[in-house]
Amino acid sequence: MPEHPPDGRVFAMPTHRTTRAPARPTGRAVTLGLTLAVLAGAGWLAGMIYTLITWQL
């Protein structure tokens, strides 16, 4: 049976930090989504303005 560390833990903890992948893909996806949302909103607004201008014609 393996011996426990003296501080009562069940197993030894690693002493090094793990490296994390940068959050660039997520940031790119959010930027793309926001850009598409702005374009869709601008298109909707342009359609509403066009509808109001041509409503009485």
Secondary structure by P-SEA (a helix, b strand, c coil): ccccccccccbbbbcbbbbbccaaaaaaaaaaaaaaaaaaaaaaaaaaaaaaaaccc
